[in-house]
Amino acid sequence: MNTWVPLMNIIFVLIPIAILFVIIAGVVFFWAIRSEQFEDLDRQGSNILFDEDQPARKPAKPADHDSQP
């Protein structure tokens, strides 16, 4: 009795699925190249270092109500 024959049938399912994944990955990769996703890779890395937002305001000093002698 050959028990490996049913196990070999899964290859006929897995190979087309793997080929489909490779095709999808290739399409996504070439879409990213065409839409210039890889053009300015350094800008996003430096944006986090040189933040141009306004600094947070310092909290106002609480009023001192006990200033009477």
The 8 nearest C-alpha neighbors of each residue, nearest first, counted from 0:
[[1, 2, 3, 4, 5, 6, 7, 8],
 [0, 2, 3, 4, 5, 6, 7, 8],
 [3, 1, 4, 0, 5, 6, 7, 8],
 [2, 4, 6, 1, 5, 7, 8, 0],
 [3, 5, 7, 6, 2, 1, 8, 9],
 [6, 4, 8, 7, 3, 2, 9, 1],
 [7, 5, 3, 4, 8, 9, 2, 10],
 [6, 8, 4, 9, 5, 10, 3, 11],
 [9, 7, 5, 10, 6, 11, 4, 12],
 [8, 10, 12, 11, 7, 6, 13, 5],
 [11, 9, 13, 8, 12, 7, 14, 6],
 [10, 12, 9, 8, 13, 14, 15, 7],
 [13, 11, 9, 10, 14, 15, 16, 8],
 [12, 14, 10, 16, 15, 11, 17, 9],
 [13, 15, 17, 16, 12, 11, 10, 18],
 [16, 14, 18, 17, 13, 12, 19, 11],
 [15, 17, 19, 13, 14, 18, 20, 12],
 [18, 16, 14, 20, 19, 15, 13, 21],
 [17, 19, 15, 21, 20, 16, 14, 22],
 [18, 20, 16, 22, 17, 21, 15, 23],
 [21, 19, 17, 23, 18, 22, 24, 16],
 [22, 20, 24, 18, 19, 23, 25, 17],
 [21, 23, 25, 19, 20, 24, 26, 18],
 [22, 24, 20, 26, 25, 21, 19, 27],
 [25, 23, 21, 27, 22, 26, 28, 20],
 [26, 24, 28, 22, 23, 27, 21, 29],
 [25, 27, 23, 29, 28, 24, 30, 22],
 [28, 26, 30, 24, 25, 29, 31, 23],
 [29, 27, 25, 31, 30, 26, 24, 32],
 [28, 30, 32, 26, 31, 27, 25, 33],
 [31, 29, 27, 33, 28, 32, 26, 34],
 [32, 30, 28, 34, 36, 29, 33, 27],
 [31, 33, 29, 35, 30, 34, 36, 28],
 [34, 32, 30, 35, 31, 29, 36, 28],
 [33, 35, 31, 32, 36, 30, 37, 29],
 [36, 34, 32, 38, 33, 37, 31, 39],
 [35, 37, 31, 34, 38, 32, 33, 39],
 [36, 38, 35, 39, 40, 32, 31, 34],
 [39, 37, 35, 36, 40, 32, 41, 34],
 [40, 38, 41, 42, 37, 43, 36, 35],
 [39, 41, 42, 38, 37, 43, 44, 36],
 [42, 40, 44, 43, 39, 45, 46, 38],
 [43, 41, 45, 44, 40, 39, 46, 47],
 [44, 42, 46, 45, 41, 40, 47, 39],
 [43, 45, 41, 42, 46, 47, 40, 48],
 [44, 46, 48, 42, 47, 43, 41, 49],
 [47, 45, 43, 49, 48, 44, 42, 50],
 [46, 48, 45, 49, 50, 44, 43, 42],
 [49, 47, 45, 46, 50, 44, 43, 51],
 [50, 48, 46, 47, 51, 45, 52, 44],
 [49, 51, 52, 47, 48, 46, 53, 45],
 [52, 50, 49, 53, 46, 54, 47, 48],
 [53, 51, 50, 54, 55, 49, 46, 47],
 [52, 54, 55, 51, 50, 56, 49, 57],
 [55, 53, 52, 56, 51, 57, 50, 49],
 [56, 54, 53, 57, 52, 58, 51, 59],
 [57, 55, 58, 54, 53, 59, 52, 60],
 [56, 58, 59, 55, 60, 54, 53, 61],
 [59, 57, 56, 60, 61, 55, 62, 54],
 [60, 58, 61, 57, 56, 62, 63, 55],
 [59, 61, 62, 58, 63, 57, 56, 64],
 [62, 60, 59, 63, 58, 64, 65, 57],
 [63, 61, 64, 60, 59, 65, 66, 58],
 [62, 64, 65, 66, 61, 60, 67, 59],
 [65, 63, 66, 62, 67, 61, 68, 60],
 [64, 66, 67, 63, 68, 62, 61, 60],
 [65, 67, 64, 63, 68, 62, 61, 60],
 [66, 68, 65, 64, 63, 62, 61, 60],
 [67, 66, 65, 64, 63, 62, 61, 60]]
